[in-house]
Amino acid sequence: MSTTNFFNTVKKVFPINPSSKSDENLAKFIAKTLINSTSKPLVINPSLTSNLNPNIIRLVLSNPNVKIQSCLHFFRFLKSNPSPFAQKPNLEAHITLVCRLFKVRKFAEAKILLNQVVSNDNLMCPSSDIVSIMIESYEEPKIVHKLFDMLFRVYADNKRFKECLQVFEYMKNNGFEIDDRSCMVYLLALKRCDRFDSLYDFFRRMVDSGVKITVYSMTLVVDGMCKVGEVGRARKLMDEMVGRGIEPNDYTYNTLIDAYMKKLDSKGVGEVLSAMEKSGIAYNVATYTLLIDWNSRFERMEEAERLFEEMKERGIVGDVHAYTSMISWNSKLGNMKKAFRLFDEMAERGLVPNSHTYAALVNGLCKAGQMEGVEVLLNEMQTKGIDQNRVIFNTLIDGYCRRGMIDEAWRCQSIMEQKGFEADVFAYTTIAHGLCKLDRHEEAKRLLLSMVDRGMALNMVAFTTLIDIYCKQGNFVEAKRTIREMESKGEKPTVVAYNALINGYCKKSMMKEAHKTRKEMEVKGLMADVYTYTTLVHGECISGNIDEAARLFSEMPQKHLVPNIITYSVMISGLSKVGRSEEAFKLYDQMKEAGLTPDDTVYASLVGSLHSPTT
């Protein structure tokens, strides 16, 4: 019988008046026809749907004689019926079909349907309603348990945490075994939502409820706690689980090691490494990478090299991260030959360098001023299809500015913006600083002020550069106004910012204002540094106040400040100019005893002092 003929017959046997026949008779008729029908999608006359009600739909779907595929056709037809008066499957219909699918082991389809129940606002209901329908549909405990387990996971996938806990409590209170893997789904959902307190609380509930804890769920919670800085609490939890017979794995230990490293807690790192060794867990590539990076950070390159070689001797093939870490730190220390040797070794081992690897090499070459080599690397990146990122662009801009190649820096910024990376504060301040080195202060000032016009907030470096520019131009009113603006924007002026203002005053022989600025700085809790004193000493020498310069120089040790070669040089020069050669030579000897090597300027000053009139 065709679908159309079937529904025409139904209309004759069961008129539109719903009270003419019982729900059971209509349900049996539909079920019988579904049993005999083909698998083609059903098409129903809209007028017939008014005879259907939730009870009839449930009876059809729960009929064991109707094959599951026919039930699905019937269910999908009801859901896709465009008529506004058509009866749609309600919650009970969905759960009934879920149970049917579950019984014939079509778990994927059952889960999809259960997801629709949980995510559909029209079917929104308390979890207890779903539980009740499931219990009514099945009495067999084993199947009910699996249904609850799936419901628990589906709630977790949909971030319905409250309902999740309700199902968990129902299962616990009714003696159902709770699977740790299902709890992992819930824990992962909490972690993805950054609900780390709930993560720990639920794990405690798992332990208290007798869930068979595995190392995987324990490690997940340890990792989550470490991410929010609760390293001590995470360590305590791991130790507690060890006491319960759950041994941490390499991932657990690496998680704690990484967390302690981020806190710069050397003691904690050592304790976890000792525990790892005691438990017989060998270092893996992630452990070695962490330790190499840790030692490199403190410039313990010998130890980093030893660990890297040990890793290779043990047959552990270093990954891109391990090699990039070694390349990065060698580049920072200027060991470019070693960095490129490691880069070549990567290729020999079949490892493909990423943008971070290239960024490390670019950074090293830029600092060494080898911009030609940088161009070669950039061409290689382009050939390999590796895009330049913001870090590389900013590094290039810095490298060009160091070499005074401002036009190249501008070009690099233009390419950066064409690639979709809007120039940031770092790019602007770097170019502005480069312009200042070329005495193009007005251009630098305009560039920094254009940042404000673009809606960008000036940072501490930008403000300090601007203050320095105003001071070099003798515009102290604007320099002081910028310091006040800096404070109003939440950027606390540093010693560097005040030193720029002090230096400006000293160069103009405005020593009263220079000393006043130093006092203002110290009132705000910023102590004068070596640069502050050197600037003031130089300023007093320029102004001819050599005794005041000498007093400031002698005050430095009292402030626990060690004069540098520039401090000695300006003081010797000042004494020499007024013919106080004996004091100048005495200071020269003191300078050499301090391990500082005088330059030609100092020698010239000393020779000049022998021909100057004594004052």
HUBEL-V147758 format. One record per residue. N is the residue number from 1. RES is the residue in one small letter. PHI is phi in degrees with one decimal (999 if undefined). Layout:
# HUBEL-V147758
n={N,N}
res={RES,RES}
phi={PHI,PHI}
This chain:
# HUBEL-V147758
n={1,2,3,4,5,6,7,8,9,10,11,12,13,14,15,16,17,18,19,20,21,22,23,24,25,26,27,28,29,30,31,32,33,34,35,36,37,38,39,40,41,42,43,44,45,46,47,48,49,50,51,52,53,54,55,56,57,58,59,60,61,62,63,64,65,66,67,68,69,70,71,72,73,74,75,76,77,78,79,80,81,82,83,84,85,86,87,88,89,90,91,92,93,94,95,96,97,98,99,100,101,102,103,104,105,106,107,108,109,110,111,112,113,114,115,116,117,118,119,120,121,122,123,124,125,126,127,128,129,130,131,132,133,134,135,136,137,138,139,140,141,142,143,144,145,146,147,148,149,150,151,152,153,154,155,156,157,158,159,160,161,162,163,164,165,166,167,168,169,170,171,172,173,174,175,176,177,178,179,180,181,182,183,184,185,186,187,188,189,190,191,192,193,194,195,196,197,198,199,200,201,202,203,204,205,206,207,208,209,210,211,212,213,214,215,216,217,218,219,220,221,222,223,224,225,226,227,228,229,230,231,232,233,234,235,236,237,238,239,240,241,242,243,244,245,246,247,248,249,250,251,252,253,254,255,256,257,258,259,260,261,262,263,264,265,266,267,268,269,270,271,272,273,274,275,276,277,278,279,280,281,282,283,284,285,286,287,288,289,290,291,292,293,294,295,296,297,298,299,300,301,302,303,304,305,306,307,308,309,310,311,312,313,314,315,316,317,318,319,320,321,322,323,324,325,326,327,328,329,330,331,332,333,334,335,336,337,338,339,340,341,342,343,344,345,346,347,348,349,350,351,352,353,354,355,356,357,358,359,360,361,362,363,364,365,366,367,368,369,370,371,372,373,374,375,376,377,378,379,380,381,382,383,384,385,386,387,388,389,390,391,392,393,394,395,396,397,398,399,400,401,402,403,404,405,406,407,408,409,410,411,412,413,414,415,416,417,418,419,420,421,422,423,424,425,426,427,428,429,430,431,432,433,434,435,436,437,438,439,440,441,442,443,444,445,446,447,448,449,450,451,452,453,454,455,456,457,458,459,460,461,462,463,464,465,466,467,468,469,470,471,472,473,474,475,476,477,478,479,480,481,482,483,484,485,486,487,488,489,490,491,492,493,494,495,496,497,498,499,500,501,502,503,504,505,506,507,508,509,510,511,512,513,514,515,516,517,518,519,520,521,522,523,524,525,526,527,528,529,530,531,532,533,534,535,536,537,538,539,540,541,542,543,544,545,546,547,548,549,550,551,552,553,554,555,556,557,558,559,560,561,562,563,564,565,566,567,568,569,570,571,572,573,574,575,576,577,578,579,580,581,582,583,584,585,586,587,588,589,590,591,592,593,594,595,596,597,598,599,600,601,602,603,604,605,606,607,608,609,610,611,612,613,614,615}
res={m,s,t,t,n,f,f,n,t,v,k,k,v,f,p,i,n,p,s,s,k,s,d,e,n,l,a,k,f,i,a,k,t,l,i,n,s,t,s,k,p,l,v,i,n,p,s,l,t,s,n,l,n,p,n,i,i,r,l,v,l,s,n,p,n,v,k,i,q,s,c,l,h,f,f,r,f,l,k,s,n,p,s,p,f,a,q,k,p,n,l,e,a,h,i,t,l,v,c,r,l,f,k,v,r,k,f,a,e,a,k,i,l,l,n,q,v,v,s,n,d,n,l,m,c,p,s,s,d,i,v,s,i,m,i,e,s,y,e,e,p,k,i,v,h,k,l,f,d,m,l,f,r,v,y,a,d,n,k,r,f,k,e,c,l,q,v,f,e,y,m,k,n,n,g,f,e,i,d,d,r,s,c,m,v,y,l,l,a,l,k,r,c,d,r,f,d,s,l,y,d,f,f,r,r,m,v,d,s,g,v,k,i,t,v,y,s,m,t,l,v,v,d,g,m,c,k,v,g,e,v,g,r,a,r,k,l,m,d,e,m,v,g,r,g,i,e,p,n,d,y,t,y,n,t,l,i,d,a,y,m,k,k,l,d,s,k,g,v,g,e,v,l,s,a,m,e,k,s,g,i,a,y,n,v,a,t,y,t,l,l,i,d,w,n,s,r,f,e,r,m,e,e,a,e,r,l,f,e,e,m,k,e,r,g,i,v,g,d,v,h,a,y,t,s,m,i,s,w,n,s,k,l,g,n,m,k,k,a,f,r,l,f,d,e,m,a,e,r,g,l,v,p,n,s,h,t,y,a,a,l,v,n,g,l,c,k,a,g,q,m,e,g,v,e,v,l,l,n,e,m,q,t,k,g,i,d,q,n,r,v,i,f,n,t,l,i,d,g,y,c,r,r,g,m,i,d,e,a,w,r,c,q,s,i,m,e,q,k,g,f,e,a,d,v,f,a,y,t,t,i,a,h,g,l,c,k,l,d,r,h,e,e,a,k,r,l,l,l,s,m,v,d,r,g,m,a,l,n,m,v,a,f,t,t,l,i,d,i,y,c,k,q,g,n,f,v,e,a,k,r,t,i,r,e,m,e,s,k,g,e,k,p,t,v,v,a,y,n,a,l,i,n,g,y,c,k,k,s,m,m,k,e,a,h,k,t,r,k,e,m,e,v,k,g,l,m,a,d,v,y,t,y,t,t,l,v,h,g,e,c,i,s,g,n,i,d,e,a,a,r,l,f,s,e,m,p,q,k,h,l,v,p,n,i,i,t,y,s,v,m,i,s,g,l,s,k,v,g,r,s,e,e,a,f,k,l,y,d,q,m,k,e,a,g,l,t,p,d,d,t,v,y,a,s,l,v,g,s,l,h,s,p,t,t}
phi={999,-73.5,-60.5,-64.3,-61.9,-59.5,-74.6,-65.7,-65.8,-58.5,-64.9,-74.7,-72.0,-120.5,-57.2,-59.3,-65.1,-67.1,-84.6,-69.5,-137.1,-74.5,-58.3,-65.6,-65.0,-65.7,-62.0,-64.7,-64.1,-62.8,-62.5,-62.3,-69.3,-62.5,-64.3,-91.0,-82.4,-79.4,-89.0,-66.8,-57.1,-76.2,-128.0,-120.7,-67.3,-52.7,-64.8,-73.6,-63.0,-69.2,-80.7,-84.3,-140.3,-54.9,-68.0,-63.4,-60.8,-62.4,-62.7,-65.9,-68.0,-90.0,-67.9,-67.8,-80.8,-84.8,-62.1,-61.8,-66.7,-67.6,-61.0,-64.7,-61.0,-63.2,-63.8,-67.7,-61.2,-64.0,-71.0,-92.3,-62.7,-77.2,-64.1,-68.0,-99.1,-70.1,-78.7,-93.2,-62.2,-91.7,-56.8,-63.3,-64.9,-61.8,-66.2,-59.5,-69.6,-57.7,-64.4,-61.8,-63.6,-64.9,-64.0,-95.9,65.8,-91.8,-69.4,-62.7,-65.6,-62.6,-67.3,-60.2,-67.8,-66.8,-61.6,-63.7,-62.4,-72.4,-95.7,-90.2,-62.2,-70.1,-103.6,-56.9,-159.6,-62.4,-61.0,-63.2,-65.6,-64.0,-60.4,-61.7,-64.7,-62.6,-67.0,-66.7,-74.9,-136.7,-107.9,-71.2,-56.0,-62.5,-72.0,-60.4,-61.1,-67.6,-63.7,-62.1,-61.3,-67.1,-61.3,-58.6,-66.4,-65.0,-58.9,-64.4,-59.9,-94.5,59.2,-94.2,-68.9,-62.3,-64.9,-58.4,-65.2,-64.2,-65.1,-58.1,-65.3,-62.3,-63.5,-64.9,-70.0,-105.9,78.5,-81.7,-71.2,-102.8,-78.0,-60.0,-65.0,-68.2,-63.8,-61.4,-60.4,-66.9,-62.2,-63.1,-63.6,-63.2,-64.2,-63.8,-94.5,59.8,-96.7,-73.9,-64.9,-65.8,-59.9,-67.3,-61.9,-69.0,-61.6,-62.9,-65.2,-59.3,-63.0,-67.0,-89.8,82.3,-64.4,-72.6,-74.1,-113.6,-63.6,-70.3,-68.6,-61.8,-65.4,-60.0,-70.0,-58.8,-63.0,-62.2,-67.9,-64.0,-65.5,-104.8,82.0,-86.7,-70.1,-60.9,-65.9,-65.3,-63.6,-63.8,-64.4,-61.8,-62.2,-63.3,-68.5,-60.7,-63.8,-94.0,92.3,-100.2,-84.5,-64.8,-105.9,-62.0,-66.6,-60.0,-63.8,-62.0,-61.4,-69.3,-58.9,-60.6,-65.5,-65.4,-64.6,-65.8,-88.8,56.7,-98.6,-63.1,-62.6,-61.9,-59.3,-62.2,-65.0,-68.7,-63.0,-65.3,-63.1,-63.7,-65.5,-63.1,-82.6,82.0,-86.4,-77.7,-63.5,-107.5,-62.3,-67.0,-62.3,-60.4,-61.6,-61.1,-69.8,-63.1,-64.8,-61.4,-70.7,-65.5,-58.8,-101.2,57.7,-90.6,-68.2,-62.4,-68.5,-62.8,-64.2,-61.9,-64.7,-63.9,-68.6,-60.8,-59.3,-69.2,-63.3,-81.4,80.5,-87.8,-77.1,-61.8,-91.0,-58.0,-65.4,-64.5,-64.9,-63.1,-61.9,-66.2,-63.2,-60.8,-72.8,-65.7,-65.3,-63.6,-88.1,82.7,-86.6,-70.3,-62.5,-66.8,-61.5,-72.9,-63.9,-65.6,-62.1,-66.7,-63.5,-57.0,-61.8,-63.1,-89.2,80.4,-88.0,-97.1,-64.5,-107.0,-62.5,-67.9,-62.7,-64.6,-60.9,-63.9,-67.6,-59.5,-60.7,-64.0,-66.8,-63.1,-66.1,-83.8,75.2,-93.2,-69.8,-65.1,-64.1,-61.7,-60.0,-62.5,-63.4,-64.7,-65.2,-66.2,-59.2,-62.6,-62.3,-87.2,75.5,-97.3,-76.2,-73.8,-103.1,-58.9,-60.5,-65.0,-60.0,-64.5,-64.5,-62.8,-59.2,-63.3,-62.8,-65.2,-66.1,-61.3,-88.5,75.8,-92.0,-63.8,-61.2,-67.3,-64.5,-61.9,-61.9,-63.7,-64.0,-63.5,-63.4,-56.7,-70.4,-65.3,-80.5,95.9,-100.5,-68.1,-55.4,-103.6,-59.6,-61.0,-61.1,-64.3,-67.7,-65.1,-66.3,-61.5,-64.0,-63.4,-63.7,-62.4,-63.3,-95.1,62.6,-99.7,-67.5,-65.0,-63.8,-62.9,-62.9,-61.4,-64.2,-66.3,-68.9,-68.6,-60.8,-64.0,-62.4,-84.3,83.8,-92.7,-85.6,-68.8,-99.0,-60.2,-65.6,-63.0,-60.4,-63.6,-61.8,-65.0,-61.7,-62.2,-63.5,-59.7,-65.5,-64.4,-87.6,76.7,-94.9,-73.6,-61.7,-68.4,-62.1,-69.8,-63.0,-65.6,-64.4,-64.9,-64.5,-56.9,-67.7,-67.7,-89.4,86.2,-97.7,-70.0,-58.0,-97.6,-58.7,-60.6,-63.4,-67.1,-62.2,-62.6,-69.6,-62.5,-62.5,-61.6,-63.5,-62.4,-67.7,-97.6,58.6,-95.7,-69.6,-60.4,-67.5,-64.0,-68.3,-62.8,-65.4,-62.4,-64.7,-59.9,-62.7,-70.3,-61.9,-85.9,88.4,-102.9,-88.7,-60.1,-108.7,-59.5,-64.4,-58.6,-65.3,-59.7,-64.4,-66.7,-59.8,-63.6,-62.4,-68.0,-65.1,-62.0,-80.0,84.5,-93.1,-65.7,-66.9,-67.2,-62.7,-64.4,-63.3,-63.0,-62.9,-72.4,-77.7,-57.9,-59.4,-64.2,-94.4,60.9,-112.2,-101.3,-58.6,-99.5,-63.6,-70.9,-59.5,-60.1,-61.9,-69.8,-71.8,-63.5,-62.4,-64.1,-65.5,-65.1,-65.1,-100.3,77.4,-90.2,-64.8,-61.6,-66.4,-64.5,-66.5,-62.7,-67.3,-62.9,-63.1,-62.1,-64.0,-67.9,-63.3,-78.7,86.2,-99.2,-96.7,-66.5,-103.4,-62.8,-63.4,-65.1,-59.8,-62.0,-65.3,-65.2,-63.6,-63.6,-66.0,-72.3,-110.3,-96.5,-68.8,-76.3,-103.6}
